[in-house]
Amino acid sequence: MPELSIDGQSVRVAQGTTVAAALMSCGDHCSRTSVGGQRRAPLCGMGICQECRVSINGRRRLACQTICQNGMQVETHS
């Protein structure tokens, strides 16, 4: 079971879980904050809408297309 950090909160998920699915298990279920300040959540689940953008280990990635790995550092507020 991979263990990762989402906005500083330690989360364990089943093997094969996407980061978008892990976001649903903690916090406010959102992946980013819009330019206008509203919190945004994953929408399409297949990488088209870009609403699931997060910072993973310092790089911007799509949460719906990224499989959780042990030790990942995921930030949604950056």
Protein Blocks (a to p, Z undefined) as FASTA:
>chain_A
ZZddeehiacdddehiafklmmmmgcjhpabdcfkopacddfklnopnommgcceehiac
dfklcccdehiacdfkZZ
